[in-house]
Amino acid sequence: MLLLIQIASWAIRAWVILIFIWAIMSWFNPDPRNPVVRVVDSLVEPIMLPFQKLIPPIGGLSLSPLVAILVLEWINEYFLRALAR
């Protein structure tokens, strides 16, 4: 059980890093045919779509990555507390 919680925690950390990379990449308008961009998009889009639907951009700036990272960090903290027990 502890191994499963630890793997879930690592996966959440990886998603947080990928969301950060995805947000930075969006500033530079990368080529969508680039394999790295495709992989990052395919991993991040399923997580980001619900947040993007709930949180509209404000003045052209999307706050959905920030909210997604905060929610994932909150979930990860829950897993880490379960791991500490």
C-alpha positions in Angstrom: 0.0 0.0 0.0 2.8 2.4 0.8 4.5 1.7 -2.5 1.3 2.5 -4.3 0.9 5.8 -2.5 4.5 6.7 -3.2 4.1 5.9 -6.9 1.0 8.1 -7.0 2.9 10.9 -5.3 5.7 10.7 -7.9 3.2 10.7 -10.7 1.6 13.8 -9.4 5.0 15.5 -9.1 5.7 14.5 -12.7 2.4 16.0 -13.8 3.1 19.3 -12.0 6.5 19.5 -13.8 4.8 18.7 -17.1 2.1 21.4 -16.5 4.8 23.9 -15.8 6.7 22.9 -19.0 3.4 23.1 -20.9 2.7 26.6 -19.6 6.2 27.8 -20.5 6.0 26.2 -24.0 2.7 28.0 -24.6 4.5 31.4 -24.4 6.7 30.5 -27.3 4.1 29.0 -29.7 6.0 25.7 -30.4 5.6 23.6 -33.5 2.7 21.2 -32.8 4.4 18.6 -35.0 7.5 18.5 -32.7 7.5 15.1 -30.9 8.3 16.6 -27.5 5.4 19.0 -27.8 3.1 16.2 -28.8 4.1 14.1 -25.8 3.8 17.0 -23.3 0.4 17.9 -24.8 -0.9 14.4 -24.8 0.0 14.0 -21.1 -1.1 17.4 -19.9 -4.3 18.1 -22.0 -6.5 15.5 -20.2 -5.7 17.1 -16.8 -6.0 20.7 -18.1 -9.3 20.5 -20.0 -11.5 20.5 -16.9 -9.6 23.4 -15.4 -9.7 25.3 -18.7 -13.5 24.8 -18.9 -14.0 26.1 -15.4 -11.6 29.0 -15.4 -11.8 31.5 -18.3 -8.7 33.4 -19.3 -8.3 36.8 -17.7 -7.0 39.4 -20.2 -5.5 36.7 -22.4 -3.8 35.0 -19.4 -5.0 31.6 -18.4 -4.8 30.9 -14.7 -5.9 27.3 -15.2 -2.3 25.9 -15.0 -1.8 27.6 -11.6 -5.0 26.2 -10.3 -4.3 22.7 -11.6 -0.8 22.8 -10.0 -2.4 23.9 -6.7 -5.0 21.2 -6.8 -2.4 18.5 -7.7 -0.2 19.7 -4.8 -3.1 19.5 -2.4 -3.8 15.9 -3.6 -0.1 15.1 -3.3 0.0 16.4 0.3 -2.9 14.1 1.1 -1.0 11.2 -0.3 2.1 12.2 1.7 0.1 12.5 4.9 -1.3 9.0 4.3 2.3 7.8 3.7 3.4 9.2 7.0 0.8 7.3 9.0 
